[in-house]
């Protein structure tokens, strides 16, 4: 999937509503990221790693049943 314009330099994007972190490079369902961008409840992590997302209390998205 192509990275969203606001996050073209970030691989991991978080959803503040449910504390889920998405690996945009590994996503196959674009509708999830599109809905997140429309809702405006997103953030990026610095450094841009899965470890930093977990340090902030986010769970990595692991498919439709993980949210």
Secondary structure, 3 states (H helix, E strand, C coil): CCCCHHHCCCCEEEECCCCEEEEHHHCCCHHHHHHHHHHCCEEECCCCCHHHHHHCCCEECCCHHHC
